[in-house]
Amino acid sequence: MKILVTGAAGFIGSGIARELAKRGHEVVAADMFLDRLYSNEPKLANWEQLSAFAKIEKVVVDLRGELDVLPDEFDVVVNAAAMPGLMTSWSEFDTYMTCNIKLVENLIAHRVREKTHFVQLSTSSVYGVTATGDEKSECLPTSPYGVTKLAGEELIRAYHRTHGIQHTILRLFSVFGPGQRPDMAYHKLINAIVAGEQFIVFGDGLQSRTNTFVDDCVGIISTIAEFPATNEVFNVSGNESVTLNDAISVIEQEVGKSALLKHNPARKGDQRTTSGATEKVRAAFGFDPATSFNEGIRKQIEWQLSKK
Ligand SMILES: NC(=O)c1ccc[n+]([C@@H]2O[C@H](COP(=O)([O-])OP(=O)(O)OC[C@H]3O[C@@H](n4cnc5c(N)ncnc54)[C@H](O)[C@@H]3O)[C@@H](O)[C@H]2O)c1
């Protein structure tokens, strides 16, 4: 299949581009190296790795604008391009609005044809403070990030109702493992413990996540991209609940050093509990997030240490 993977220099998009190329697909990898959330250094390293695949064509393009540099038609578009990160969304609204909403409209209007399957990466943040139920749970986002990602979903559903756009929406729950974005908590925590630097715990540390290991996440997204469109929403989540305090203990043990912790008040809009119900994606596609938290975090620590 001919597949466009957007955000292909990013944490998750780069993994999807590699995985789809390994599966024999013709991949067009697109990114613009947006550096509003974190530096471009990791993205450039991810981008370089894509060069090893003859099946991947790399295109640098701002997907909010003119798309002439991209081929006209694709069997599948996997949209992993976005402005992620919850906290920055209080101060960078224009970037969230354009990269999470306008970009979706631009792709659909100009590169999605009748036969194209549009796979949108969404987030548990659309559910709000607690994301503990199934896909029918009410969406009550508590941050501009969650609002713009939900608006992206709604736009796709509107195009589906009115123009028959074929799609699948995947709500990802905290992805971790090698390659994790440097602005994310575990990445910062590992670096702080290794360097003997202070790590700030926002709130009581009892906020919990059912993290998804990156290879499990990339694997199921790639599989869904190969299936016909469902026109449905699916949660994609690990199934092990881990509090921030638990994660600190596990990482301390793995690194062999104690964390230097400072406690600050909880941040506005942050999620308290995420625990994604995954029966739907399991039943439809056999999703089995096999990697335990301990195993996944060990791999992430090894990866971060290898970069030092
Ligand atoms: N990482 C997680 O834990 C997580 C959790 C839930 C949902 N998601 C979703 O998964 C997707 C990927 O997230 P990620 O963690 O890999 O983020 P990331 O920032 O590493 O990757 C996003 C990529 O999109 C690119 N991009 C942004 N705007 C663009 C534009 N206008 N034109 C071209 N490229 C553009 C960026 O340069 C970046 O390389 C996002 O949709 C995010 O909302 C991620």
The ligand as an SDF file (V2000), in Angstrom:
LIG
                    3D

 44 48  0  0  0  0  0  0  0  0999 V2000
    3.4800   10.5820   23.1350 N   0  0  0  0  0  0  0  0  0  0  0  0
    2.3620   10.2650   23.7820 C   0  0  0  0  0  0  0  0  0  0  0  0
    2.3910    9.7590   24.9050 O   0  0  0  0  0  0  0  0  0  0  0  0
    1.0260   10.5270   23.1380 C   0  0  0  0  0  0  0  0  0  0  0  0
   -0.1400   10.2400   23.8920 C   0  0  0  0  0  0  0  0  0  0  0  0
   -1.3730   10.4690   23.3210 C   0  0  0  0  0  0  0  0  0  0  0  0
   -1.4700   10.9290   22.0270 C   0  0  0  0  0  0  0  0  0  0  0  0
   -0.3500   11.2060   21.3230 N   0  0  0  0  0  0  0  0  0  0  0  0
   -0.5080   11.7040   19.9370 C   0  0  0  0  0  0  0  0  0  0  0  0
    0.3910   11.0030   19.1000 O   0  0  0  0  0  0  0  0  0  0  0  0
    0.8360   11.8630   18.0480 C   0  0  0  0  0  0  0  0  0  0  0  0
    2.3600   11.8720   17.9920 C   0  0  0  0  0  0  0  0  0  0  0  0
    2.8820   12.3480   19.2320 O   0  0  0  0  0  0  0  0  0  0  0  0
    4.4300   12.2970   19.5780 P   0  0  0  0  0  0  0  0  0  0  0  0
    4.5480   12.0770   21.0290 O   0  0  0  0  0  0  0  0  0  0  0  0
    5.1230   11.4160   18.6160 O   0  0  0  0  0  0  0  0  0  0  0  0
    4.8370   13.8330   19.2850 O   0  0  0  0  0  0  0  0  0  0  0  0
    6.0910   14.4540   18.5360 P   0  0  0  0  0  0  0  0  0  0  0  0
    6.0780   15.9170   18.8340 O   0  0  0  0  0  0  0  0  0  0  0  0
    7.3300   13.7000   18.8530 O   0  0  0  0  0  0  0  0  0  0  0  0
    5.7390   14.2320   17.0010 O   0  0  0  0  0  0  0  0  0  0  0  0
    4.8850   15.0770   16.2760 C   0  0  0  0  0  0  0  0  0  0  0  0
    5.5860   15.4500   14.9860 C   0  0  0  0  0  0  0  0  0  0  0  0
    4.6920   16.2380   14.2040 O   0  0  0  0  0  0  0  0  0  0  0  0
    5.4580   17.2190   13.5270 C   0  0  0  0  0  0  0  0  0  0  0  0
    4.5850   18.3270   13.1530 N   0  0  0  0  0  0  0  0  0  0  0  0
    3.8590   19.1100   13.9840 C   0  0  0  0  0  0  0  0  0  0  0  0
    3.2240   20.0550   13.2790 N   0  0  0  0  0  0  0  0  0  0  0  0
    3.5340   19.8560   11.9700 C   0  0  0  0  0  0  0  0  0  0  0  0
    3.1970   20.5260   10.7720 C   0  0  0  0  0  0  0  0  0  0  0  0
    2.4370   21.6150   10.7870 N   0  0  0  0  0  0  0  0  0  0  0  0
    3.6790   20.0370    9.6060 N   0  0  0  0  0  0  0  0  0  0  0  0
    4.4830   18.9560    9.5910 C   0  0  0  0  0  0  0  0  0  0  0  0
    4.8590   18.2880   10.7090 N   0  0  0  0  0  0  0  0  0  0  0  0
    4.3930   18.7480   11.8880 C   0  0  0  0  0  0  0  0  0  0  0  0
    6.5240   17.6170   14.5240 C   0  0  0  0  0  0  0  0  0  0  0  0
    7.6340   18.2280   13.9070 O   0  0  0  0  0  0  0  0  0  0  0  0
    6.8630   16.2800   15.1860 C   0  0  0  0  0  0  0  0  0  0  0  0
    7.9630   15.6660   14.5670 O   0  0  0  0  0  0  0  0  0  0  0  0
    0.1960   13.2300   18.3220 C   0  0  0  0  0  0  0  0  0  0  0  0
   -0.9860   13.3140   17.5740 O   0  0  0  0  0  0  0  0  0  0  0  0
   -0.1700   13.1760   19.7870 C   0  0  0  0  0  0  0  0  0  0  0  0
   -1.2770   13.9980   20.0670 O   0  0  0  0  0  0  0  0  0  0  0  0
    0.9010   11.0300   21.8460 C   0  0  0  0  0  0  0  0  0  0  0  0
  1  2  1  0
  2  3  2  0
  2  4  1  0
  4  5  1  0
  4 44  2  0
  5  6  2  0
  6  7  1  0
  7  8  2  0
  8  9  1  0
  8 44  1  0
  9 10  1  0
  9 42  1  0
 10 11  1  0
 11 12  1  0
 11 40  1  0
 12 13  1  0
 13 14  1  0
 14 15  2  0
 14 16  1  0
 14 17  1  0
 17 18  1  0
 18 19  2  0
 18 20  1  0
 18 21  1  0
 21 22  1  0
 22 23  1  0
 23 24  1  0
 23 38  1  0
 24 25  1  0
 25 26  1  0
 25 36  1  0
 26 27  1  0
 26 35  1  0
 27 28  2  0
 28 29  1  0
 29 30  1  0
 29 35  2  0
 30 31  1  0
 30 32  2  0
 32 33  1  0
 33 34  2  0
 34 35  1  0
 36 37  1  0
 36 38  1  0
 38 39  1  0
 40 41  1  0
 40 42  1  0
 42 43  1  0
M  CHG  2   8   1  16  -1
M  END
$$$$
